[in-house]
Amino acid sequence: MRFARVILFSCLFFLPFMGSAIELKSGHPEKYTVKKGDTLWDIAGTFLNEPWLWPKLWHANPDIVNPHLIYPGDVITLIWVDGKPSLQVNQKPNASQKESAVPSVDTQAVEPYFRKERLIEQGMLDTSAKIVGTNEESIGWYDDSMVLYSDKVLHTENVAIYRIGEPVTRELEDGETVTAYRAIKVATATQTPIDNGMAQLNITQIRQEITQNDIVLPYESVNTLPVYFQLNPAPKGLKATSLGGTDARRYLATNQVTLLDVGAKDGVEAGDIMQIALPGNGLKKKDEEYSFTKKDKAPLVLPNKVIGEAMIFKTYDYFSYAIITKSTEPVTSKSLFVAPPQPKKPVADAATEQAADQTAADKKAAQAKVVDVEAGADLAAAP
């Protein structure tokens, strides 16, 4: 029995996109067989110049319950419906019972930021406990059988111990500066209250040496790795800069992660797409000759040069983590992250699309539950 799901890319050749048309990628195949290790981003990029647009085009097809679930062995075929290009996915019988669905992006790149690495904002740091040590005069501990003590009891039995790294800062529009800290999980433990408001910690798992003054926070359970994201362009007009990767590299490339100075309070959500650009240089003209000058004082500024794309996958109030999904040049602290240009919609289609978007929003919660069940990305065995 053949199972087919049709993904409609409506008006793919004709939809206006900031003065140009969205086109199928030059040299695209007529058929593509999904392989283990593929991502949805890679597959969409095989057919489209702007891979991040594929979910918006999927919304035009109400028959698709969850188009994010594509499995190794599925065959994607380019077909034409009413003169418009569409993609038909022929799925192998019982594919969901044999394989995990293809994720949106490289899961190995984003997994550490859900299980080991995180950002700790100042408010959370102020309420954390600290490792004070043991009865042995030492400043570092490797043995998971040791009992440690913290200076405060948290309102949870299971806790995690983090090593605090360098701070990152951001100045808000009102002049306030917010600070957060990169942190690495070094161990997990259970706590028991003791005298003097302190807690006894029994180590359950150790990844790195625990040191005096490491901080203790409630344990965050990660049973299922989020590998499917609802992709959307970042809020119109949004701009961000890279605060660097967690491994102190100066140059970043495809499938590497960067920290951005935008967050949930800016309207950013996981799955938002941003373009990466090199800022255009400023120019001035004197005696009929041009020369470079500071951009903020330049009467003429060259256009930004787009060098890649990134997807935000984890947000905090004022910061967020993003994975670079495409880069043609190294990404540095000078790179600019901007909301991608958005398609201009014909007036006659506005009401129709609004209704379609509402229908998609109504399905989103139900789809997420289906993804959790079918994806099979269970990480319960490793805290």
C-alpha positions in Angstrom: 0.0 0.0 0.0 1.3 3.4 -0.9 1.1 6.3 1.5 1.4 9.8 0.0 1.4 13.2 1.5 1.4 16.2 -0.8 3.2 19.3 0.3 1.9 22.2 -1.7 4.4 25.1 -2.4 1.7 27.5 -3.7 2.7 30.1 -6.3 6.3 29.1 -5.8 7.4 30.8 -9.1 5.1 33.7 -8.8 4.8 34.8 -5.2 6.5 38.3 -4.9 9.4 38.5 -2.4 10.6 42.0 -1.9 10.5 42.7 -5.6 11.7 39.3 -6.8 10.1 35.8 -7.2 10.7 32.8 -5.0 12.0 30.1 -7.3 12.9 26.5 -7.1 16.6 26.1 -6.7 18.6 26.0 -9.9 19.6 22.4 -10.7 17.1 20.9 -8.3 16.3 17.2 -8.7 13.0 15.8 -9.8 13.2 13.2 -7.0 15.0 12.9 -3.8 15.3 9.9 -1.4 15.5 10.8 2.2 18.6 9.4 3.9 19.5 8.8 7.5 21.4 11.9 8.8 19.4 14.3 6.6 17.7 17.3 8.2 14.5 19.0 7.0 16.6 22.1 6.3 18.9 20.2 4.0 16.1 18.6 2.1 14.2 21.9 1.7 17.5 23.5 0.5 17.7 20.9 -2.2 14.6 22.3 -3.8 14.3 25.9 -2.6 16.6 28.9 -2.5 15.0 30.0 0.8 14.6 26.8 2.8 13.1 28.6 5.8 10.0 29.4 3.7 8.8 25.8 3.4 6.5 25.7 6.5 4.7 28.8 5.3 4.0 27.1 2.0 2.9 24.0 3.8 0.1 25.9 5.5 -1.7 26.1 2.1 -2.4 22.4 2.3 -4.9 21.6 5.2 -4.8 17.9 4.4 -1.3 17.5 5.9 -1.6 16.6 9.6 2.1 16.9 10.3 4.4 17.6 7.4 7.5 17.7 9.7 7.5 13.9 9.9 9.6 12.6 7.0 11.5 9.4 7.4 14.6 7.8 5.8 13.6 6.0 2.7 10.8 8.3 1.8 10.9 9.6 -1.8 10.1 13.2 -2.4 9.0 13.9 -6.0 8.5 17.3 -7.7 5.1 17.4 -9.4 2.9 20.1 -10.9 -0.6 20.8 -9.7 -2.7 23.3 -11.7 0.4 24.6 -13.2 2.2 25.1 -9.9 5.1 23.1 -8.5 4.4 20.9 -5.5 6.3 18.2 -3.6 4.8 14.8 -3.1 6.2 12.6 -0.4 5.8 8.8 -0.9 6.3 7.2 2.5 7.4 3.7 3.1 4.8 1.5 4.9 5.4 1.5 8.7 8.3 3.9 8.4 7.5 5.6 11.7 7.8 2.2 13.5 11.3 1.5 12.1 13.0 4.9 11.9 13.1 8.2 13.7 11.7 11.1 11.7 14.2 13.5 10.1 14.9 16.5 12.5 14.7 20.1 11.5 18.4 20.8 12.1 21.5 19.0 13.2 20.6 17.5 16.6 24.2 16.9 17.7 24.9 20.6 17.4 21.9 21.8 19.6 21.7 18.9 22.1 24.4 20.2 24.5 22.4 23.4 25.0 19.5 21.4 26.4 21.5 19.0 28.4 24.8 20.4 29.5 25.2 24.1 28.6 22.9 27.0 29.4 22.7 30.7 30.1 22.1 31.8 33.6 20.6 35.3 33.9 21.5 37.5 36.9 18.2 36.9 38.7 18.6 33.2 38.7 22.2 33.5 39.8 21.1 35.6 42.8 18.8 32.8 44.0 21.2 29.9 43.5 23.1 28.0 46.2 26.9 27.6 46.2 29.1 24.6 46.9 31.0 25.3 50.1 33.0 22.0 50.2 33.4 18.9 52.3 35.0 18.0 55.6 38.2 17.4 53.7 40.3 20.5 52.9 40.2 20.4 49.2 39.0 22.8 46.5 38.1 20.2 43.8 36.3 16.8 43.8 36.0 14.1 41.2 34.5 11.2 43.2 30.8 10.7 42.7 30.6 8.9 46.0 31.6 12.0 48.0 29.1 14.1 50.1 29.3 17.8 49.4 27.6 20.7 51.1 25.9 23.9 49.8 25.1 27.1 51.6 21.4 27.1 50.8 18.5 24.6 50.5 16.6 24.7 47.2 12.9 23.8 47.0 13.5 20.6 45.1 15.2 17.2 45.8 17.1 16.9 42.5 19.7 19.6 41.7 22.4 20.3 39.2 25.8 21.8 39.8 27.1 24.3 37.3 30.5 26.0 36.6 30.0 29.7 35.9 31.8 31.1 32.9 32.3 34.6 31.4 29.5 37.1 31.7 27.7 38.5 28.6 26.0 41.9 28.7 23.4 43.8 26.8 22.4 47.4 27.0 18.6 47.9 26.7 16.9 50.9 25.0 16.2 52.5 28.4 19.9 52.4 29.3 19.7 49.5 31.6 22.4 46.8 31.3 21.4 43.2 31.7 24.0 40.5 32.5 24.0 36.7 32.0 26.6 34.0 32.4 27.5 31.0 30.4 27.3 27.9 32.5 28.4 24.2 32.1 26.7 21.4 34.0 29.4 19.5 35.9 27.3 17.2 38.1 23.8 16.2 39.3 22.8 15.4 42.9 20.1 15.0 45.4 19.9 17.3 48.4 18.9 16.9 52.0 18.4 19.8 54.4 20.7 20.0 57.4 21.3 22.5 60.2 22.1 26.1 59.7 20.1 26.4 56.5 22.6 24.3 54.6 22.1 21.2 52.4 23.9 17.9 52.0 24.4 16.9 48.4 24.8 13.3 47.3 26.3 13.2 43.9 24.3 11.1 41.3 26.4 11.8 38.2 29.6 13.7 37.7 30.9 15.1 34.3 33.7 17.3 35.4 35.6 18.2 38.5 33.3 20.0 41.1 35.0 23.0 42.7 34.3 25.3 45.6 31.8 28.1 44.7 30.2 26.2 41.8 26.5 27.0 41.8 23.5 24.8 42.5 20.2 25.1 40.7 17.1 23.0 40.4 17.6 20.1 38.0 16.0 20.6 34.6 14.6 17.3 33.2 15.1 16.8 29.5 13.3 13.6 28.5 12.7 14.5 24.9 15.2 16.6 22.8 13.3 19.2 20.8 14.3 18.3 17.2 11.3 19.8 15.4 10.8 23.5 15.2 7.9 25.6 13.8 10.0 27.8 11.4 9.0 31.5 11.0 10.9 34.6 10.0 12.1 36.6 13.0 10.0 39.6 13.9 10.2 42.3 11.2 12.9 44.8 11.8 14.7 42.7 14.4 18.5 43.1 14.5 21.1 41.2 16.6 24.8 40.7 17.0 26.7 37.6 17.8 28.2 37.3 21.3 30.3 34.4 20.2 30.2 30.6 20.6 30.7 28.8 23.8 34.1 27.4 22.8 35.6 30.9 22.4 36.1 30.5 18.7 36.5 33.8 16.8 35.1 32.4 13.6 31.9 30.3 13.3 30.5 28.3 10.4 27.6 26.1 9.4 26.1 23.9 12.2 27.9 25.8 14.9 26.1 27.7 17.6 26.2 31.3 18.6 24.7 33.4 21.4 22.7 36.4 20.2 21.7 39.6 22.1 18.0 39.2 21.5 15.5 37.2 23.5 11.9 36.4 24.4 11.2 40.0 25.5 12.0 41.1 21.9 9.3 38.7 20.6 11.8 36.0 19.6 10.8 32.4 19.7 12.5 29.0 19.0 12.3 28.3 15.3 12.7 32.0 14.2 14.9 32.4 11.2 17.4 35.2 10.8 19.7 36.2 7.9 23.4 36.7 8.6 25.0 39.7 6.9 28.2 41.7 6.7 27.3 45.3 7.4 27.8 47.7 4.5 30.6 50.2 4.7 30.1 53.9 5.1 31.3 56.3 2.4 31.9 60.0 2.1 32.7 62.1 -1.0 35.1 65.0 -1.1 36.5 66.7 -4.2 34.6 64.2 -6.3 36.4 61.3 -4.7 35.0 58.6 -2.4 36.6 57.3 0.8 35.5 55.1 3.6 34.3 56.7 6.9 32.5 55.7 10.1 29.1 54.3 9.2 27.1 56.4 11.8 28.3 59.6 10.1 28.4 58.4 6.5 26.2 60.2 4.0 26.2 57.0 1.9 26.1 53.4 3.2 26.7 50.3 1.0 24.1 47.5 1.2 24.6 44.6 3.7 26.1 41.5 2.2 24.1 38.4 3.1 26.4 35.5 4.0 24.2 33.0 5.7 21.1 32.0 7.7 20.6 31.0 11.3 17.7 29.4 13.4 17.1 30.4 17.0 16.5 27.2 19.0 16.5 28.3 22.7 15.5 31.7 24.2 16.0 33.5 27.4 14.5 36.9 28.4 17.2 39.0 26.7 19.4 36.5 24.9 19.1 33.4 22.7 21.0 30.6 21.1 21.0 30.1 17.4 22.4 27.5 15.1 24.0 28.6 11.8 22.2 26.7 9.1 24.1 28.2 6.2 27.3 30.3 5.8 29.3 31.3 2.8 31.8 33.2 4.9 33.1 33.0 8.5 30.6 34.5 11.0 32.2 36.8 13.6 31.3 39.3 16.2 31.0 41.9 13.4 28.4 39.9 11.6 24.8 41.3 11.7 21.8 39.0 12.3 18.6 40.5 10.7 15.0 39.4 10.1 14.8 38.0 6.6 12.7 40.0 4.0 9.1 38.9 4.1 6.9 38.1 1.1 4.5 40.8 0.1 1.0 39.3 0.0 -1.7 40.3 -2.6 -4.5 42.1 -0.8 -7.1 39.6 -2.1 -5.1 36.8 -0.4 -4.7 38.5 3.0 -8.0 37.3 4.5 -7.6 33.8 3.1 -4.1 33.5 4.6 -5.2 35.0 7.9 -7.8 32.2 8.2 -5.3 29.6 7.1 -2.8 30.8 9.8 -5.5 30.6 12.4 -6.2 27.0 11.4 -2.5 26.2 11.6 -2.3 27.8 15.0 -5.2 25.7 16.2 -3.4 22.5 15.0 0.0 23.5 16.5 -0.5 22.1 20.0 -1.9 18.8 18.7 1.0 18.5 16.2 3.5 19.0 18.9 2.1 16.1 20.8 2.3 13.9 17.7 5.9 14.9 17.1 6.9 14.0 20.7 5.4 10.6 20.3 6.6 9.8 16.8 10.0 11.4 16.8 11.5 8.9 19.3 14.2 11.2 20.5 14.0 9.9 24.1 16.9 11.0 26.3 15.4 9.9 29.7 18.4 7.7 30.4 20.9 10.6 30.4 20.2 13.6 32.6 
